[in-house]
């Protein structure tokens, strides 16, 4: 296993701060053991350290993404406390924990080593409903939008269902989507100021 680029360690002068790894190696079967040289990011002090950390446990996960759900596993530290509502990174996506099962019971929080099943929803994409106006006619659709990637949903990609709109000609000009105007029942005719 490759050595990490940084570790959060206790410096004798600064306290608990990130340290840059200058050299080192990771060994161990039951636990991860780092042996190497680190440099404090605050004071610049260089020290030789041996750092031990329990191996991560694979917690079973049911991940929902809108209508679809899939089984997977997420690696967490054995003593890491997970609570309903926590947001975690998993396979390049942001997920939110919706339920935790320990034994046969659902609990609000638990240590990772005690969790039998973890339920989560993908939260890095949302469904955006939109409408594209085409003259006196609107096309409603929905698109999927990611927070930073700009993926999905473009109003110009809205599906076209022009076949159900009546067409007509007036004085030699083509007037697509000519339709009789009808009041909608869900919109009040007069609104108070």
matplotlib code that plots the C-alpha trace (Angstrom):
import matplotlib.pyplot as plt

x = [0.0, 1.3, 2.0, -0.5, 0.5, -0.6, -1.7, -3.3, -1.0, -0.2, 2.8, 4.7, 4.5, 1.3, -1.1, -3.2, -2.5, -1.9, 1.5, 3.0, 4.5, 8.1, 8.9, 7.5, 5.7, 2.5, 2.6, 0.5, -2.3, -4.6, -4.0, -2.4, 0.9, 2.7, 6.4, 8.1, 9.2, 6.6, 6.7, 4.3, 2.3, 2.2, 5.7, 7.8, 9.2, 10.4, 9.9, 10.0, 6.8, 5.0, 1.3, -1.2, -4.8, -7.3, -8.1, -11.4, -14.4, -16.7, -20.2, -23.0, -24.9, -28.2, -27.8, -30.9, -30.7, -34.3, -36.2, -33.3, -31.5, -28.3, -26.3, -22.7, -20.3, -18.6, -15.3, -15.4, -13.1, -14.3, -14.8, -16.2, -19.7, -22.3, -25.6, -28.8, -28.4, -24.6, -23.3, -20.5, -18.4, -18.8, -17.4, -17.1, -20.6, -22.1, -24.6, -26.8, -27.4, -31.2, -31.3, -28.9, -29.6, -27.8, -28.8, -32.5, -33.2, -33.0, -31.0, -30.2, -26.4, -23.9, -20.2, -19.3, -18.1, -21.6, -23.6, -25.4, -26.8, -26.6, -29.2, -28.4, -29.6, -27.5, -27.5, -25.2, -27.8, -31.3, -34.3, -35.0, -38.5, -38.7, -40.9, -39.9, -42.3, -42.9, -45.1, -48.5, -47.6, -45.3, -43.4, -42.9, -40.0, -37.5, -33.7, -31.0, -28.5, -25.2, -23.7, -20.4, -20.3, -23.0, -24.3, -27.7, -30.8, -30.8, -34.1, -33.2, -33.1, -36.8, -38.8, -40.9, -44.5, -45.8, -48.0, -50.9, -51.1, -53.5, -52.1, -53.7, -53.1, -54.2, -53.8, -51.2, -49.0, -48.3, -49.3, -48.1, -49.7, -52.9, -55.1, -58.3, -57.6, -59.4, -59.2, -57.6, -59.5, -56.4, -55.5, -57.8, -59.1, -58.3, -55.6, -55.6, -53.0]
y = [0.0, 3.5, 6.0, 8.9, 12.4, 13.9, 12.8, 14.7, 14.1, 15.8, 18.2, 18.9, 22.6, 23.2, 20.5, 18.4, 19.7, 18.3, 17.0, 16.5, 13.0, 13.3, 9.6, 6.4, 3.1, 1.5, -2.1, -4.5, -7.1, -6.4, -2.7, -0.1, 1.0, 4.0, 4.5, 7.5, 11.1, 14.0, 17.8, 19.9, 22.3, 25.0, 25.2, 23.2, 20.8, 17.5, 14.3, 10.6, 8.9, 5.5, 5.9, 3.0, 2.9, 0.1, -1.3, 0.1, -2.2, -2.7, -1.7, -3.1, -0.3, 0.1, 3.2, 4.8, 7.0, 8.2, 5.0, 2.6, 1.1, -1.0, -2.9, -1.9, -1.5, 1.6, 1.5, 3.2, 3.2, 0.6, 3.2, 5.9, 7.1, 7.2, 9.0, 9.4, 12.6, 12.3, 13.1, 10.9, 10.5, 7.2, 6.2, 9.8, 10.8, 12.6, 10.4, 11.0, 8.4, 7.7, 4.7, 2.5, -1.1, -2.7, -6.3, -6.3, -2.7, 0.7, 3.2, 6.9, 6.4, 3.6, 2.8, 1.4, -2.0, -2.6, -1.7, -4.5, -2.4, 1.2, 2.9, 6.1, 8.3, 10.0, 13.7, 15.2, 15.3, 16.8, 16.7, 20.1, 20.7, 23.3, 24.6, 25.8, 28.4, 28.1, 30.9, 30.3, 26.8, 25.4, 22.1, 20.7, 18.4, 17.6, 17.4, 16.1, 18.5, 17.9, 20.5, 21.2, 19.0, 20.7, 17.3, 16.7, 18.9, 21.5, 23.2, 22.9, 19.1, 19.1, 16.4, 17.6, 16.4, 18.7, 16.0, 16.6, 20.4, 21.5, 23.4, 25.9, 28.5, 32.1, 34.4, 32.2, 32.1, 29.0, 29.3, 26.3, 25.5, 27.5, 26.5, 27.8, 29.7, 28.1, 29.4, 27.1, 26.1, 26.0, 29.7, 32.4, 35.0, 37.9, 38.0, 40.4, 43.1]
z = [0.0, -0.9, 1.8, 2.2, 1.2, 4.5, 8.0, 10.9, 13.8, 17.2, 17.0, 20.2, 19.6, 17.6, 18.8, 16.4, 12.8, 9.3, 8.6, 5.1, 4.6, 3.3, 3.2, 4.6, 4.2, 5.3, 6.6, 8.7, 8.3, 11.3, 11.4, 9.1, 10.5, 9.0, 9.6, 8.1, 8.3, 8.4, 8.4, 10.4, 8.2, 10.9, 12.4, 9.8, 12.4, 10.8, 12.9, 12.5, 13.5, 13.8, 13.4, 13.9, 12.7, 12.6, 9.1, 7.6, 7.7, 4.6, 5.7, 3.5, 1.8, -0.1, -2.2, -3.8, -6.8, -7.6, -8.6, -8.6, -5.6, -5.6, -3.0, -2.4, 0.5, 1.9, 3.8, 7.2, 10.2, 12.8, 15.6, 13.2, 14.5, 11.7, 12.2, 10.2, 8.1, 7.8, 4.3, 3.1, 0.0, -1.8, -5.3, -6.3, -5.2, -2.2, -0.3, 2.7, 5.3, 5.7, 8.0, 10.1, 11.0, 14.0, 14.6, 13.9, 15.0, 13.3, 15.3, 14.9, 15.2, 15.6, 15.3, 11.9, 13.2, 14.7, 11.6, 9.8, 6.9, 6.0, 3.8, 1.9, -1.0, -3.6, -3.0, -5.6, -8.3, -8.2, -10.6, -12.0, -13.5, -16.2, -19.0, -22.4, -23.9, -27.7, -28.6, -26.9, -26.0, -23.2, -23.1, -19.6, -18.8, -16.2, -16.3, -13.9, -12.6, -10.8, -8.4, -10.1, -13.2, -15.2, -16.2, -17.6, -18.0, -20.8, -21.7, -25.4, -25.0, -24.0, -25.7, -28.6, -28.6, -31.3, -32.9, -30.5, -31.2, -33.8, -36.8, -39.1, -41.8, -41.7, -44.8, -46.3, -43.2, -41.3, -37.6, -35.6, -32.3, -32.9, -30.0, -28.4, -25.2, -22.2, -18.6, -16.1, -13.1, -10.8, -11.5, -10.0, -12.5, -10.3, -7.7, -4.7, -4.6]

ax = plt.figure().add_subplot(projection="3d")
ax.plot(x, y, z, "-o")
ax.set_aspect("equal")
plt.show()
